[in-house]
């Protein structure tokens, strides 16, 4: 029996009914909890699919409030400290509001810096949830964020005097974060300056989120202990049941390449590359890794930048990648594909190199409408002329499509004995006129503070594998990857890093970006063989 077409009214009623059913299904779904968020944090598959439930990523920070619009004379203003939303009085105690957000949501990353290397940021942090007048968390800022308070390392730890906190704080309807430290703008005491960045998610109203309570936190102890151990042993949770693709080894003369391909549906679970050369710094820049999935070329990046080493072989380890002193580099990004995958290593340099591609791990993958393709792009500018005590926005990438932004590696050569990293990250999502992520400094974005410390470090989600170019001529590599603080986008994402130097000098800068997207997504980055061939500065 044939069906008559629906009228507009019937179609609208049908759509409303479907939407209501969808919302009821969301309401009946399991709530978002501290336990579910910690499980998500250590599940590498999660970012390879569109988020379910969907969420938006936001940032509250102490960026200089004089910056109101791109092109405005104060767009590069640099007083990124002690800038709060407002001042409140709680029973005679002044508290500066750092974050004030409607939920449901979750704090995903909390960073603070201060000009007190030993003492850390002053004051007490208080977190108020769901309209309560009593804070659910009340701890000295330095204890909470340096690993001696609510949770220990690596979820809360000091890296080159930057205070970092990655433990998720969920809230059902509202979250307010305050600090009662002396306000620099009143005291004018340099020791009272504080820098802060709080990143958080918000979910659609129909999603249920169980707010943090001290009681639920105490019950979480076994789960928290497990997650801390997994993050410490960062290559954990790589299944022994994955299929191993054996390594291929080849001597690559200039212009030669080595390729591996395999059929789908499936997912690359680990990818390994090892290079040997007389000049390893040049080999890591001039040897390019390219990958295509289902006929789309989505990865084109020099090997050193792709694996987060930057210029030179700089051993480190984070949640997604490992670089060791032998030249072996491994990544654990999950890379799904529907039909086929091809991985190529090409020598664009002038010296002979020895390349070992693999072994890799693969697994089956159920490709669906939420599955995403992995991307990595690269941009270099050499030379880049800086302004003295003034900024310029240097674009990492513009993306068109739907996906998730996962991180980046920033490799710079400093041409001066002054600090180069005052610049703020500015991330525009889905056509925003003002960035939803506006930071307080390049080193703050990468989890450290006061860049003249020159200390290499690594942690699960950020690292500084090389630091000889801080406040003196030389190279620095900063890298950051995201987990709960990943940034979803539905149609576009633009990432600008402000270059703000204390000196007028010449720099070399390069950025590798890592992101996932639905098939067909594009970016403004194209292969740059000439840039990869360019001799690295010695």
N, C-alpha and C positions, 0 to 999 in steps of 0.2 A: 504494500500500500504506500503510495507516495505521500510526502509531507508537504503541507502548505508552508510557504516562507513566513517567518515571524514578522509581525508588525514592528515598527520602531519601539512602541511602548512595550510590547512583549519582549523584544530583544533587550531593552533597558532593564526590565524587571528581572529577566534571566541573568543579566550581568550583575545586578545588585545582589541577587540571591547567591551567585557564585562567590562574589566578594565577601558576603557575610559568612558563607560556609568556610571560606579561606581563613577569615579572621577567627571564627570559632575553632578551626583546626589549630591555629597558632595559640589560641588561649588554652587549648587542651594539651598542647605540646609540653614536654618536660621543660621546667624553668631553667634559665641560665644561672649557674651557681659558681662559686669559687672553684669547686671541684671540676665542673665541666670546662671552665676557662683554663685551668691548669692542664687538663687533658688536651685541650685544643693547642695549648702552647707547645707541647712536645709531639704533636701529630703533624708530621711533615706533609701529609696529603692535603691538609685543610686548604692551604693557599692555592692549590692546583684546581680548585673549583670555586665558582661564585659563592659568596657567603650565604649560608642558610642557618638562621635568619639573616636578612641583610642588615647592615649597619653603616653608619657614617663615622668617619674619623675626624677628630677636632684637636685643637691645641690651644691651651691657655698659657701665656708666657709673659715675661716682664719686658717685652720688646718696647722700644721707645715710642710712646704714644703720639709723638709729633709726626710719625709716618702714617699718612692717611690715604695716599693715593699714588700709584706709579706715575712718575713724571713730576710729582710735587717737589719743591726745593728741599723738603725735609724727609724725603723718602728713604734716604740713607743715614738718618739720624742715629747716633750710636750710644745714647745713654740708656742702654738696655738693662737697667738694674733698678730694683725697688719701685717698679711701676705696677701698682696694684689696681684692682677694680674699684675698691672703695675702702673706707675705714669704718669699722663697727665697734660698738662698745658692748662688752658682755660682762655684766656685773662689775663695772668699774675697770675692766681690763680692755685695752685697745687691741683689736685684731685686724690685720690687713687681709682683705679677701683676695685670694689668688685665682680661684676658680669658682664659678657659680653656674651650674648647668642643670637643665631639666632632663629627667630620665624618661624611660629606663636606659641605663648605661653602665659603663665600667671604666675606671681609671686603668690605663694600660702601661703607662711609663711616667715616672716622676724623676726629674733631674734638678739638682740645685748646685750652684757654685757661689763662692764667696772669697774675698781676699784674705782668708785665714787658713793657710794650708794645714795647720795642725788642729785647729779648733773646728773647722768647717763652718757652715752657715749658722748664724745665731738664731735664737728664738725657739719656740715650740710650735709644731705643726698640729693643727686640729682639723679633723675631717667630720663634718656633720652630714647626716644622711636623712632624706625623706622628711625634711621639715623639723626634725628634732632640735631642741635647744641644747642637748647634751652631745658632745662629740663621741663617735664610736672609736676613734683613734686619737690619742693625745700623747705625743712624744716629742722630745727634743729633736729638732730638725736633723742634726748630725747623727743621732742614734738611729732614727727611722730610716734614713737614706744611705747610711754607710755600712749596714750589715750587723749592727750591734743592737738593733731594736726589735721590731715586729718579726722580721725574717732575716736570716743570714745570707752570706754569699752562696751562689752567685746571683740570686734574685735581688739582693740588695748589697751593694759593694762600692768601694772607692776605686776609681781608675784615674791615675794621674791627677789627683785631688778633686775630680768630679764625683759628686754623690749621685748614685743611680739606684732606682727602685723599680722593679719590674713585676712585683706581686700584684695581681689584679684585685681591685676594690670595686665590687659591683654595687649598684644602687637601683632601687625600684622606681623612684619617682624624682629624686632630686639629690644633688651633691654640692656641697660647699666646702672649700678648703681655705684655711686661714693660717696666718703666721703672726706671732706677737713680737717679733724682733723690733728693735728700735728702727724707726723710719728715717732713712738717710736724708730724705727731703726736709725733715724737720731738724735733725741733729747736725747735718752736714759733716758727719764723722765718716771718713772713708771706710772705716772698719764695719760700718753698718750697711754697706751696699750688699744686696743679695740679687742673684740672678736665678730665675726659675723657669722651668718648662714642664707642663703637665699635659700629657696626651691622653685622650679618652675617646671611647665610642659612645654613640647613642643609637638605640634600636627604635623601630616603630612602636607606637604606644601599645599595640595589642600583644607585644611580647612580654612574658613574665620574667622578671629578674629578681632573684633573692638577694636582698641587701646583705652586706657584710655585717656580722655581729661578732663580738668576742666569743660567744658561746659556739657559734658555728666554726669559727677559726680554730678553737681548741680541738674540736672534733676532727678537724682536717689534718692533724699532725702526721698520721701515717702517709697520707697522700702527698703532703708537702715534702716530707723526707724523701719519698721516692722521686719526685720531680727534681728536687735539688741534686740528687745523685745522678739522674739522667743528664741534667744540664752540665754537671761537672765532667761526666764521661760523654763528651759530645758526639762521639760516633756510635753511641748506643742506639738501640731500637732499629738497627739495620738488619732486616730479617735474613736468616740463613737460608730461607726457602726461596729467595729470589734466584732467577737464572743468571749465571755468570757468563758474560761475553769475554772471551779470552783477549789478552792484549795483542796488539800488532806493533811491531818495532820496525823502524826504517830510518836510514840515513837520508836526510833531506838536504839536497843541494839547493842553492838559491832558486826560488821559483817552484820547487817540488812540493808535493802534498801527500798526505796520507788520509784515507777515507775508510770509514766503517758505516755500514747501513744494515738495518734490520726491519722486519715487517711487524705490523700491528694487527689488531689494537694492542696497545701495551703502554708502558711507562718506563723511562730511564729512572732508576732509583739512585744510582751512584755513577759518577763519571770521573775517570782518572787520567791524568796526563803527566808525563815526566819528560823533561828536556835536559839535554846535555850539550854544552857549547863552551868554547873558549871565553866568549864574552856573554855571560849569562844575562846581564842587565839588558843588553841589546836583543838577545834571543827572546826574552820574555815579552819585549815590546814588539818585535818584528815578526814573531810567530803568532799567527792569528787562528783562533778557534771559531769555526762557523758551523751552525746546525740548522737543518731544515726539518720541519715536521709537516707531513701531509702536503708537501710541495710548497709550503711557505717558509721562506728564509727568515728566521726569527732571531738568530744569534749571529753577531759579527763583532768580535772583541779580541784584542791582543790577550794572549794567555795570562800574562802577569796581572793585568787589570781585571780580567774575568774572575780569577781566583782570589783577588783581594790583596795580592802582594805588591801591586804597583810597580814601580821601577826597581829592578833588582830582585833577588831571591831573599825574601824577608819572612822567615818562619813564624807562623802563628796558627791559632785554631779558634774557630767560632762554631756556632750551632750548625752552620751549613757547609763550611769549608775548612780544609786543612792544607797548609803548606809546610813541608818539612825541609830540612837542610840538604837532603839528597837531591832536591829538585822535583820531588813527587808532589803533585797537587791534586786534591780530591774535592769534589762538591757533591752534596747530598740533596740538591733540589730535585723534587719529583717532576718529571717532564713527560706528561702524557701525550699520546698521539693516536690517531684513529687508524691510519693505514701504513705509514712508513716513517722512518727517521733516518737521517744521514748526518754523520758527524765528520767534519774535515779539519785537519790541521795543515796549515800552509806556511811555508817559510818565505816570507817577503823580504828577508834580509839579504846581506851579502856574504855571510859566513855559512859554512856547513853546520848542521845541527843533527843531533840524534834524538828522535822522538819515539816515545813509547806511549801508545794510545790504548788505555785500558789497563787491567780488566775493569769492565763495567758490570753493573747489576741492572736487570730489568725484571718486570713483573707484568702480569695481565692488568688491564684497566678497562673498566666499564665506562665507555665514552657516552656522555649524555649532554643535555643542553646546558649544564653548568660547568662542563669540563673546559679547561683553559690551556692555552699553549704558552710555554715559557719563552721569554724574550730577554736578550741582553744586548745593549747598544753601547757605543763608545764615541766620545768626542774629545778632541785635543785642540788646544790653541797654544802655539809656540812661535813667536813670543806673544805675551800679553803684557801690555803696558798698564801699570797700576796708577791710580791717583794717590796723592798723599793725603791721608786722613779724610778720605771720601770714597764712596762706593760706586760700583757698577754691577748690574745684574748679569750674571753669566749663566746662560741656559744649559742645564743638564739635558733636558729632554722635553718635548711636547708630544703627547700621545693622543690619538683619536681612536676611540673604541670603548669597549667595556672590559674592565679587568681589575687587577689589584697591583698596587705599587709595593715592591718588596725590599728595595734598598739600593745601595750605591757604593762605589769606591772612588775616592777623590785622591789623585796623586799629583802633587805639586812640586815644582822646584822654585825655591825662594832665592831671589837675587840680591837680598839685602840682609843686614844684621838686625832688622826690625821685624816685629810680629806681623804676620800676613793674614791671620784668621779671624778678624773682627766681624766678618760678614755673616748675615743671617740667612737661613733657608727660608724660601717663600714658595709655598706649594698651593697652586690654584686647582681646585677640583670642580669638574663639570661646569666650566665657564664662569667661575666666581670673578667678580670685579676686585675683590680684596681677598688675599690668601687666607684660607682657613688654618694654615700652618705658617706662622710667622715667628721665627726663633730669635735667639739672643746672641748667636755667635757660632762660627763654624765648628770650633772645638766642642762647644756645648751640644750641638747636634750629634756629634760623634762620641759623646759621653765622657769627655774629660773637661778640664777647666784651666784657665790661665796657661796658655800654650807654651810659655817659656820653660816649662818643666822638662820637656824633651825626653819623656820616659815612654818606652814602648810598653804596650800592654795588650792583652786580649781577654775577652769575656764572651759569653754566649752570643750576644747580639750587637757587639761593637768592638772595634779594635784599632790600635795604632801600631801596625807592624814596623813602621819606619819613622824616625823622629829626628833625623839629623839636620832638618831644614827649619827648625823652629827658632826664630830669633838669630839665625845665621844662615849664610848661603848653603843650600843643600836640599835634599829631598825629604818630603814627608808623605806618608800614606795613611789616610784615614778610611775606614770602611765600616759600614753599618748595614745590618740586615734586620728585618722586621718579623715579628710573630703576631702577638695580639695587637700591636700597634701598626699593622699593615694598613694601607690606605686604599679602600675600594673606590672605583670611579665608574660611572654609568655611561659617560660619553667622552670625557676628556680628562687629562691631567697634565699640568705644566709645572715643572720644577726648575726654579731659578735659585742659584746660590750666589749671594752677594759677595763680591770680591772687595774687601775693605782692608787696606794695608796702611801701616803707619808711615810708610815711605813711598816715594815715587821711584819705582824700580821696574825691572823686567822679570816676569815670571814665565814658567811653563806650567800649564794646567791640563789635566785630563780627567774625565769622569766616565766611569762605567756604570750603567744602570741595570737593574734586575726587576722584571715585572712579568705578570701573567695577563693574558687577555683572550677573549673569545676570538675564533678564527676571523681573519679579515682586518684586525686592528693594524694601525700604521703609526709611524712616528716621524719626526723631522730628522732623524739620524740615518745616514746612509753609510755604507762601507767607505773607509778612508785609507786606502793602501798607502798613499803618499805620507800620511801622518804616521802610520805604523813603521814605515821604512826610515823615517827621520832619525838621525843619530841621537841617542839620549845624551844629555849633558853629563859630563864627567866631574 
